[in-house]
């Protein structure tokens, strides 16, 4: 059985259960948007001083 990420339509809380832990509303299946590494800021300046 694969775990599916679910989101509460009422409060926006993400979890893996059929109902929201905060407001007890039925959750719906959703997907997680991964950030793209190429969109990350350049860290060369940060590590130059450390």
C-alpha positions in Angstrom: 0.0 0.0 0.0 1.4 3.4 -1.0 1.0 6.3 1.2 -0.8 9.2 -0.5 -0.4 12.8 0.6 -3.8 14.3 1.5 -4.8 17.9 2.1 -7.7 19.4 4.1 -9.7 21.7 1.8 -10.9 23.7 4.8 -7.7 24.6 6.7 -5.0 23.5 4.2 -3.3 21.1 6.6 -1.3 18.2 4.9 -1.3 14.7 6.3 -1.7 11.0 5.4 -5.1 10.3 7.1 -8.7 10.3 5.7 -9.8 13.1 8.0 -8.0 16.3 9.2 -6.6 16.2 12.7 -7.3 19.9 13.2 -10.9 20.4 11.9 -12.1 16.8 11.3 -13.0 17.6 7.7 -12.6 14.8 5.1 -9.2 15.2 3.2 -8.7 15.0 -0.5 -5.7 13.6 -2.4 -3.1 16.1 -3.4 0.5 16.3 -4.7 3.6 17.9 -3.3 5.4 20.4 -5.5 9.2 19.9 -5.3 11.4 23.0 -5.6 13.7 22.9 -8.5 17.4 23.0 -7.6 18.2 25.2 -10.5 15.9 27.9 -9.1 17.9 28.0 -5.8 20.0 31.1 -5.2 23.8 30.8 -5.8 25.5 29.9 -2.5 29.1 30.7 -3.5 29.0 34.1 -1.9 27.6 32.7 1.4 30.3 30.0 1.7 33.1 32.3 0.7 33.1 33.9 4.2 32.5 30.8 6.3 
